[in-house]
């Protein structure tokens, strides 16, 4: 996949294209199903395939105080899109001025004349243009008038229902990692830098790496304990992750993200760490004293080790 920044001109040698467009948060199985249809259509027409996406959430551009909850950051999204084997990813900056374009003007002035889209594959429920007031019927008519073929993609049905980014966000908020991972087609991840913590874990025999999450808008799953795979620069380790407010130790409103990495010892401060969520073990809770907390952590580790027993790393 070649990434094209639409802040610059697109060489005409790469045109025309079969393309789709959207924000593609998480690049989940529904997105991948759509992209497969784009690739199949492009192959049938003998043209390159493309995804047109936005570096910043459109609502964030229109409402600067909006705090989006996202499944992936921009760099992660580009990496995930590259795994689909699409020919081009066109990064299209969404602006307030462009939000005022009608669907017809957007199709003619941007998609056709600037990007060179010959065939547009629209997600089954996707709407664009000023106020998102028109739909596929209008897009198809506009396309016929300007010489652009517009195709409505088929919807992916999974276990009796559709698939959406908002559905996956809800699953993460419920701690349902198994289904969320199925809908994503990969294990959900958080990445960040290891920072100095309270040092309590070390004193009770469970040293933790405190993670400052890199993407401030990324969804933090339900508070609790998780079975994870910890990706360090020197390799991958099994581990357990705690997300919570440490209610037994502090009355703190801040959420801590702390990983206890199995079979590892060393100073990790300021090092990057990515945790790959495998399963939810239990919810966050307050214990009557430290002894009760330590006993529960031992049980948590046993549960995590059973859950990760089949993973060979």
C-alpha positions as a Markdown table, in Angstrom:
| # | Residue | x | y | z |
|---|---|---|---|---|
| 1 | Unk | 0.0 | 0.0 | 0.0 |
| 2 | Unk | 1.2 | 3.5 | -0.8 |
| 3 | Unk | 0.1 | 6.3 | 1.4 |
| 4 | Unk | -0.7 | 9.6 | -0.3 |
| 5 | Unk | -1.1 | 12.8 | 1.7 |
| 6 | Unk | -3.8 | 14.8 | 0.1 |
| 7 | Unk | -2.2 | 18.0 | 1.4 |
| 8 | Unk | -0.1 | 17.6 | -1.8 |
| 9 | Unk | -1.0 | 17.0 | -5.4 |
| 10 | Unk | -1.7 | 13.4 | -6.5 |
| 11 | Unk | 0.3 | 12.5 | -9.7 |
| 12 | Unk | -2.1 | 11.9 | -12.5 |
| 13 | Unk | -0.2 | 8.7 | -13.4 |
| 14 | Unk | -2.0 | 7.0 | -10.5 |
| 15 | Unk | -5.4 | 7.8 | -11.8 |
| 16 | Unk | -8.2 | 6.7 | -12.3 |
| 17 | Unk | -9.2 | 4.8 | -9.1 |
| 18 | Unk | -11.8 | 2.6 | -7.6 |
| 19 | Unk | -12.2 | 4.0 | -4.1 |
| 20 | Unk | -14.2 | 4.1 | -0.9 |
| 21 | Unk | -14.1 | 6.7 | 1.8 |
| 22 | Unk | -14.7 | 6.9 | 5.6 |
| 23 | Unk | -13.0 | 7.4 | 8.9 |
| 24 | Unk | -12.4 | 3.6 | 9.4 |
| 25 | Unk | -11.9 | 3.7 | 13.1 |
| 26 | Unk | -10.4 | 0.3 | 14.2 |
| 27 | Unk | -10.4 | -1.1 | 10.6 |
| 28 | Unk | -12.7 | -3.9 | 11.8 |
| 29 | Unk | -14.1 | -6.8 | 9.9 |
| 30 | Unk | -16.9 | -4.7 | 8.5 |
| 31 | Unk | -14.4 | -2.2 | 7.1 |
| 32 | Unk | -12.3 | -5.1 | 5.7 |
| 33 | Unk | -15.4 | -6.6 | 4.0 |
| 34 | Unk | -16.0 | -3.3 | 2.3 |
| 35 | Unk | -12.4 | -3.0 | 1.3 |
| 36 | Unk | -12.5 | -6.5 | -0.2 |
| 37 | Unk | -15.4 | -5.4 | -2.4 |
| 38 | Unk | -13.4 | -2.4 | -3.5 |
| 39 | Unk | -10.4 | -4.6 | -4.4 |
| 40 | Unk | -12.7 | -7.0 | -6.3 |
| 41 | Unk | -14.3 | -4.2 | -8.2 |
| 42 | Unk | -11.0 | -2.6 | -9.0 |
| 43 | Unk | -9.6 | -6.0 | -10.3 |
| 44 | Unk | -12.6 | -6.4 | -12.5 |
| 45 | Unk | -12.1 | -2.9 | -14.0 |
| 46 | Unk | -8.3 | -3.2 | -14.2 |
| 47 | Unk | -7.8 | -0.2 | -12.0 |
| 48 | Unk | -6.0 | 0.5 | -8.7 |
| 49 | Unk | -7.9 | 0.3 | -5.5 |
| 50 | Unk | -8.0 | 3.1 | -2.9 |
| 51 | Unk | -9.2 | 4.0 | 0.6 |
| 52 | Unk | -9.8 | 7.7 | 1.3 |
| 53 | Unk | -9.7 | 8.5 | 5.0 |
| 54 | Unk | -9.3 | 11.4 | 7.4 |
| 55 | Unk | -6.4 | 12.0 | 9.8 |
| 56 | Unk | -8.7 | 13.7 | 12.3 |
| 57 | Unk | -12.2 | 12.8 | 13.2 |
| 58 | Unk | -14.6 | 15.1 | 11.3 |
| 59 | Unk | -16.6 | 15.9 | 14.4 |
| 60 | Unk | -13.4 | 17.0 | 16.2 |
| 61 | Unk | -12.8 | 19.4 | 13.3 |
| 62 | Unk | -16.3 | 20.9 | 13.6 |
| 63 | Unk | -16.4 | 20.9 | 17.4 |
| 64 | Unk | -12.9 | 21.5 | 18.9 |
| 65 | Unk | -14.1 | 20.6 | 22.4 |
| 66 | Unk | -15.3 | 17.2 | 21.3 |
| 67 | Unk | -13.4 | 14.3 | 22.9 |
| 68 | Unk | -13.7 | 11.3 | 20.5 |
| 69 | Unk | -13.3 | 7.8 | 21.9 |
| 70 | Unk | -11.3 | 6.0 | 19.2 |
| 71 | Unk | -10.3 | 2.4 | 18.6 |
| 72 | Unk | -7.0 | 3.4 | 17.0 |
| 73 | Unk | -4.8 | 6.4 | 16.4 |
| 74 | Unk | -3.9 | 7.7 | 13.0 |
| 75 | Unk | -0.6 | 5.8 | 12.7 |
| 76 | Unk | -2.2 | 2.6 | 13.9 |
| 77 | Unk | -5.0 | 3.0 | 11.4 |
| 78 | Unk | -2.6 | 3.4 | 8.5 |
| 79 | Unk | -0.8 | 0.3 | 9.6 |
| 80 | Unk | -4.0 | -1.7 | 9.8 |
| 81 | Unk | -5.1 | -0.4 | 6.4 |
| 82 | Unk | -1.8 | -1.5 | 4.9 |
| 83 | Unk | -2.6 | -5.1 | 6.0 |
| 84 | Unk | -5.6 | -5.1 | 3.7 |
| 85 | Unk | -3.4 | -5.0 | 0.6 |
| 86 | Unk | -5.3 | -2.0 | -0.8 |
| 87 | Unk | -3.2 | -0.2 | -3.4 |
| 88 | Unk | -3.5 | 3.3 | -2.1 |
| 89 | Unk | -4.5 | 5.0 | 1.1 |
| 90 | Unk | -5.3 | 8.7 | 0.5 |
| 91 | Unk | -5.2 | 10.8 | 3.7 |
| 92 | Unk | -7.7 | 13.5 | 3.1 |
| 93 | Unk | -7.7 | 16.4 | 5.6 |
| 94 | Unk | -11.3 | 17.2 | 6.6 |
| 95 | Unk | -11.9 | 20.9 | 7.1 |
| 96 | Unk | -14.8 | 23.2 | 8.0 |
| 97 | Unk | -14.8 | 24.6 | 4.4 |
| 98 | Unk | -15.1 | 21.1 | 2.9 |
| 99 | Unk | -17.8 | 20.2 | 5.4 |
| 100 | Unk | -20.0 | 22.8 | 3.7 |
| 101 | Unk | -19.8 | 21.1 | 0.3 |
| 102 | Unk | -22.9 | 19.4 | -0.9 |
| 103 | Unk | -22.6 | 15.7 | -1.7 |
| 104 | Unk | -22.7 | 16.5 | -5.4 |
| 105 | Unk | -20.0 | 19.2 | -5.2 |
| 106 | Unk | -17.9 | 16.9 | -3.1 |
| 107 | Unk | -18.2 | 14.1 | -5.6 |
| 108 | Unk | -17.5 | 16.3 | -8.6 |
| 109 | Unk | -14.8 | 18.8 | -7.2 |
| 110 | Unk | -12.9 | 16.5 | -4.9 |
| 111 | Unk | -13.5 | 12.8 | -5.7 |
| 112 | Unk | -13.7 | 13.1 | -9.5 |
| 113 | Unk | -11.6 | 16.1 | -10.5 |
| 114 | Unk | -8.9 | 16.1 | -7.8 |
| 115 | Unk | -8.6 | 12.5 | -6.8 |
| 116 | Unk | -9.8 | 11.0 | -10.0 |
| 117 | Unk | -12.3 | 8.4 | -8.7 |
| 118 | Unk | -13.8 | 6.5 | -11.5 |
| 119 | Unk | -15.9 | 4.1 | -9.4 |
| 120 | Unk | -17.0 | 4.9 | -5.9 |
| 121 | Unk | -18.0 | 2.1 | -3.6 |
| 122 | Unk | -20.2 | 3.3 | -0.8 |
| 123 | Unk | -20.6 | 1.6 | 2.5 |
| 124 | Unk | -24.2 | 0.3 | 2.9 |
| 125 | Unk | -25.1 | 2.9 | 5.5 |
| 126 | Unk | -22.5 | 5.7 | 4.7 |
| 127 | Unk | -23.6 | 9.3 | 4.1 |
| 128 | Unk | -21.4 | 12.3 | 3.3 |
| 129 | Unk | -21.8 | 15.9 | 2.1 |
| 130 | Unk | -23.3 | 18.9 | 3.9 |
| 131 | Unk | -25.5 | 17.8 | 6.9 |
| 132 | Unk | -25.3 | 14.1 | 5.6 |
| 133 | Unk | -28.8 | 14.8 | 4.2 |
| 134 | Unk | -28.6 | 12.6 | 1.0 |
| 135 | Unk | -28.1 | 8.9 | 0.5 |
| 136 | Unk | -27.2 | 6.3 | -2.1 |
| 137 | Unk | -30.0 | 7.1 | -4.5 |
| 138 | Unk | -28.8 | 10.7 | -4.8 |
| 139 | Unk | -25.1 | 9.7 | -5.0 |
| 140 | Unk | -25.8 | 7.2 | -7.8 |
| 141 | Unk | -27.7 | 9.9 | -9.8 |
| 142 | Unk | -25.0 | 12.5 | -9.4 |
| 143 | Unk | -22.4 | 9.9 | -10.4 |
| 144 | Unk | -24.3 | 9.1 | -13.6 |
| 145 | Unk | -24.4 | 12.8 | -14.5 |
| 146 | Unk | -20.7 | 13.2 | -14.0 |
| 147 | Unk | -19.5 | 9.9 | -15.4 |
| 148 | Unk | -18.7 | 8.2 | -12.1 |
| 149 | Unk | -20.0 | 4.8 | -11.3 |
| 150 | Unk | -21.4 | 4.5 | -7.8 |
| 151 | Unk | -21.9 | 1.1 | -6.1 |
| 152 | Unk | -23.5 | 0.3 | -2.8 |
| 153 | Unk | -21.5 | -2.2 | -0.9 |
| 154 | Unk | -23.0 | -5.2 | 0.8 |
| 155 | Unk | -23.3 | -5.3 | 4.6 |
| 156 | Unk | -21.4 | -7.8 | 6.6 |
| 157 | Unk | -23.5 | -9.8 | 9.0 |
| 158 | Unk | -21.7 | -11.4 | 11.9 |
| 159 | Unk | -23.4 | -13.8 | 14.4 |
| 160 | Unk | -26.8 | -12.4 | 13.3 |
| 161 | Unk | -26.0 | -8.7 | 13.5 |
| 162 | Unk | -24.1 | -5.9 | 11.8 |
| 163 | Unk | -20.6 | -4.7 | 12.8 |
| 164 | Unk | -19.7 | -1.1 | 13.7 |
| 165 | Unk | -17.0 | 0.8 | 15.5 |
| 166 | Unk | -19.5 | 2.0 | 18.1 |
| 167 | Unk | -20.5 | -1.6 | 18.9 |
| 168 | Unk | -16.9 | -2.5 | 19.5 |
| 169 | Unk | -16.4 | 0.5 | 21.8 |
| 170 | Unk | -19.4 | -0.7 | 23.8 |
| 171 | Unk | -17.9 | -4.2 | 24.0 |
| 172 | Unk | -14.7 | -2.7 | 25.3 |
| 173 | Unk | -16.5 | -0.7 | 27.9 |
| 174 | Unk | -18.2 | -3.9 | 29.1 |
| 175 | Unk | -14.9 | -5.8 | 29.2 |
| 176 | Unk | -16.0 | -8.2 | 26.5 |
| 177 | Unk | -12.6 | -8.6 | 24.9 |
| 178 | Unk | -13.2 | -11.9 | 23.2 |
| 179 | Unk | -16.1 | -10.6 | 21.0 |
| 180 | Unk | -14.4 | -7.2 | 20.5 |
| 181 | Unk | -11.3 | -8.9 | 19.2 |
| 182 | Unk | -13.4 | -11.1 | 16.9 |
| 183 | Unk | -15.1 | -8.0 | 15.4 |
| 184 | Unk | -11.7 | -6.2 | 15.1 |
| 185 | Unk | -10.0 | -9.4 | 13.6 |
| 186 | Unk | -7.0 | -8.7 | 15.8 |
| 187 | Unk | -6.4 | -8.3 | 19.5 |
| 188 | Unk | -7.1 | -4.8 | 20.8 |
| 189 | Unk | -4.0 | -2.9 | 21.9 |
| 190 | Unk | -2.8 | 0.0 | 24.1 |
| 191 | Unk | 0.6 | 1.5 | 23.6 |
| 192 | Unk | 2.6 | 4.0 | 25.6 |
| 193 | Unk | 5.7 | 4.8 | 27.6 |
| 194 | Unk | 6.5 | 3.3 | 31.0 |
| 195 | Unk | 6.6 | 5.9 | 33.7 |
| 196 | Unk | 7.4 | 5.8 | 37.4 |
| 197 | Unk | 4.5 | 4.7 | 39.6 |
| 198 | Unk | 3.8 | 4.3 | 43.3 |
| 199 | Unk | 6.1 | 1.3 | 43.8 |
| 200 | Unk | 3.5 | -0.5 | 45.8 |
| 201 | Unk | 3.4 | -3.5 | 43.4 |
| 202 | Unk | 7.1 | -4.2 | 43.9 |
| 203 | Unk | 6.7 | -4.2 | 47.7 |
| 204 | Unk | 4.1 | -6.9 | 47.5 |
| 205 | Unk | 5.9 | -9.1 | 45.0 |
| 206 | Unk | 4.1 | -7.9 | 41.9 |
| 207 | Unk | 6.1 | -5.1 | 40.3 |
| 208 | Unk | 4.2 | -3.3 | 37.6 |
| 209 | Unk | 5.1 | -1.2 | 34.6 |
| 210 | Unk | 2.9 | 1.9 | 34.7 |
| 211 | Unk | 1.9 | 2.9 | 31.2 |
| 212 | Unk | 1.3 | 6.5 | 30.0 |
| 213 | Unk | -1.0 | 5.7 | 27.1 |
| 214 | Unk | 0.2 | 7.4 | 23.9 |
| 215 | Unk | -3.1 | 8.1 | 22.2 |
| 216 | Unk | -5.1 | 10.3 | 24.5 |
| 217 | Unk | -8.4 | 9.7 | 22.6 |
| 218 | Unk | -8.1 | 5.9 | 22.5 |
| 219 | Unk | -10.8 | 3.8 | 24.3 |
| 220 | Unk | -9.7 | 2.5 | 27.7 |
| 221 | Unk | -11.5 | -0.8 | 28.3 |
| 222 | Unk | -13.6 | -1.5 | 31.4 |
| 223 | Unk | -11.8 | -1.1 | 34.7 |
| 224 | Unk | -10.4 | -4.4 | 36.0 |
| 225 | Unk | -7.8 | -7.1 | 35.4 |
| 226 | Unk | -6.9 | -8.6 | 32.0 |
| 227 | Unk | -4.8 | -11.3 | 30.5 |
| 228 | Unk | -2.4 | -9.7 | 28.1 |
| 229 | Unk | 0.6 | -10.1 | 25.9 |
| 230 | Unk | 3.2 | -7.4 | 26.6 |
| 231 | Unk | 5.3 | -6.3 | 23.6 |
| 232 | Unk | 8.7 | -4.9 | 24.6 |
| 233 | Unk | 11.6 | -4.1 | 22.4 |
| 234 | Unk | 13.4 | -7.3 | 23.4 |
| 235 | Unk | 10.4 | -9.6 | 22.9 |
| 236 | Unk | 6.9 | -10.6 | 23.9 |
| 237 | Unk | 5.9 | -11.7 | 27.4 |
| 238 | Unk | 2.8 | -13.0 | 29.1 |
| 239 | Unk | 1.3 | -10.7 | 31.7 |
| 240 | Unk | -1.6 | -9.3 | 33.5 |
| 241 | Unk | -2.9 | -5.7 | 33.2 |
| 242 | Unk | -4.7 | -3.7 | 35.8 |
| 243 | Unk | -6.9 | -0.7 | 34.7 |
| 244 | Unk | -8.4 | 1.1 | 37.6 |
| 245 | Unk | -8.4 | 3.7 | 40.4 |
| 246 | Unk | -6.6 | 1.7 | 43.0 |
| 247 | Unk | -9.5 | 1.9 | 45.5 |
| 248 | Unk | -7.9 | -0.3 | 48.2 |
| 249 | Unk | -4.8 | 2.0 | 48.3 |
| 250 | Unk | -6.1 | 5.5 | 47.4 |
| 251 | Unk | -9.1 | 7.6 | 46.9 |
| 252 | Unk | -7.9 | 8.7 | 43.5 |
| 253 | Unk | -10.0 | 9.7 | 40.5 |
| 254 | Unk | -7.2 | 9.0 | 38.1 |
| 255 | Unk | -7.1 | 5.8 | 36.1 |
| 256 | Unk | -3.9 | 3.8 | 36.3 |
| 257 | Unk | -2.8 | 1.4 | 33.6 |
| 258 | Unk | -0.3 | -1.1 | 35.1 |
| 259 | Unk | 1.2 | -4.2 | 33.6 |
| 260 | Unk | 2.8 | -7.0 | 35.7 |
| 261 | Unk | 5.0 | -8.7 | 33.1 |
| 262 | Unk | 5.8 | -12.4 | 33.7 |
| 263 | Unk | 9.3 | -13.8 | 33.4 |
| 264 | Unk | 10.9 | -10.4 | 33.2 |
| 265 | Unk | 13.1 | -8.3 | 35.4 |
| 266 | Unk | 14.8 | -5.0 | 34.7 |
| 267 | Unk | 14.4 | -1.3 | 34.6 |
| 268 | Unk | 11.8 | -0.3 | 31.9 |
| 269 | Unk | 11.3 | 3.4 | 32.8 |
| 270 | Unk | 10.9 | 5.5 | 29.6 |
| 271 | Unk | 10.7 | 2.4 | 27.4 |
| 272 | Unk | 7.8 | 1.8 | 25.0 |
| 273 | Unk | 5.3 | -0.9 | 25.8 |
| 274 | Unk | 2.3 | -2.3 | 23.9 |
| 275 | Unk | -0.2 | -4.5 | 25.6 |
| 276 | Unk | -2.3 | -6.9 | 23.6 |
| 277 | Unk | -5.6 | -7.7 | 25.3 |
| 278 | Unk | -6.5 | -11.4 | 25.3 |
| 279 | Unk | -9.3 | -11.6 | 27.9 |
| 280 | Unk | -11.0 | -9.9 | 30.9 |
| 281 | Unk | -10.4 | -11.6 | 34.2 |
| 282 | Unk | -12.4 | -9.5 | 36.8 |
| 283 | Unk | -13.7 | -6.1 | 37.5 |
| 284 | Unk | -11.9 | -3.5 | 39.7 |
| 285 | Unk | -12.9 | -3.7 | 43.3 |
| 286 | Unk | -12.0 | -2.4 | 46.8 |
| 287 | Unk | -10.7 | -4.9 | 49.3 |
| 288 | Unk | -10.9 | -4.5 | 53.1 |
| 289 | Unk | -7.1 | -4.5 | 53.5 |
| 290 | Unk | -3.8 | -5.1 | 51.7 |
| 291 | Unk | -3.6 | -8.8 | 52.7 |
| 292 | Unk | -7.0 | -9.4 | 51.0 |
| 293 | Unk | -5.7 | -7.5 | 47.9 |
| 294 | Unk | -2.5 | -9.6 | 47.7 |
| 295 | Unk | -4.5 | -12.8 | 48.0 |
| 296 | Unk | -6.7 | -11.7 | 45.1 |
| 297 | Unk | -3.7 | -10.7 | 43.0 |
| 298 | Unk | -2.3 | -14.3 | 43.4 |
| 299 | Unk | -5.6 | -15.7 | 42.3 |
| 300 | Unk | -5.6 | -13.2 | 39.3 |
| 301 | Unk | -2.2 | -14.4 | 38.2 |
| 302 | Unk | -3.3 | -18.0 | 38.3 |
| 303 | Unk | -6.4 | -17.2 | 36.2 |
| 304 | Unk | -4.3 | -15.3 | 33.7 |
| 305 | Unk | -1.7 | -18.1 | 33.4 |
| 306 | Unk | -4.5 | -20.6 | 32.7 |
| 307 | Unk | -6.0 | -18.2 | 30.1 |
| 308 | Unk | -2.7 | -17.8 | 28.4 |
| 309 | Unk | -1.5 | -21.4 | 28.7 |
| 310 | Unk | -2.0 | -22.1 | 25.0 |
| 311 | Unk | 0.0 | -19.1 | 23.8 |
| 312 | Unk | 3.5 | -20.0 | 22.6 |
| 313 | Unk | 5.8 | -17.0 | 22.6 |
